[in-house]
Amino acid sequence: MRCRAGLLSQLERCGLAALLSADHDETSESAERARLIRTEVTRAWEVQDPGAIPEAEAALAWLRGQSCDRVGEPIDLVDMETGEVLVSGRPGAVLDEPNTVVAWKCGDPRGIGEPEDDLGLIAMGLACFDGQPFQTAYVAFQGPEAFPRRSPVFEPASHAGLMARIKAAAGRPPVACPGDWCGACRQRLYCPAWKARTELALTVLPVEAKSLDITNENAPALWMRIKAVEEACDLAKDQLKSFVRAGGRLEVDGKEYYLGQSDGREPADVKALKAAGLVEYIKKGAPFERAGWRKISK
């Protein structure tokens, strides 16, 4: 029944997640970067090195301000009734004062989700602090800065319920359960249910169609099909980038696809420029149309 901690939240929603992961490695730019961050932070912490990548430097600087117990060590959550290992994982760090299990995240700190929703990280917390209050935390990075986000405290009274959730997730039968969570599944490209939905979505535009007959009734279904196509394309692009990154060649119409590094942005402090009277250095772009979602007022 042993399950990888990083899969547990997805497995709670879809029983096929673990089986797909066993057959197909998780491959995406964000997943690969997160693994690199964890590996480099662990190495640098062990040898007291400053770190070879910006995220590692930021993580180490943040850790020095914490009461850190362990960094990057493997942890198992054991079912005390059977002695069986339920979940195995390798969190970024384990802190005390307060008891906290940390996961390193890459990307925009505003889009990393909430650590209290990460069942795998909660499982690592139970393995380290069963019977004690604990928190889970995500730490994301932008340049040399670390942005931590902590969960509410998981009190001991909640631990039995959390363990029941974990056991139920780890023991789910391998059956696909399509839903909104498919967008977070890195193995969905191999999922028969996902592929069936995507094939249906690809019929959104008839080959000869010049326009669509869109109504209030069919617009939601149209949007869901468009979303499925976009997610499938994004996943396929990640796979192609990983293929090229590993040394593969992609040539189309006499051109070769390549991956390179670009210089980072040089953001300005607009408020500081205004306060200093340097408004001539602020360049305002032309208005543009923006699409998004907002709650319906009732």
Summary of the structure (lengths in Angstrom):
residues: 298
radius of gyration: 22.7
end to end distance: 46.3
largest distance: 70.1
contacts: 780
relative contact order: 0.12
helix: 44%
strand: 15%
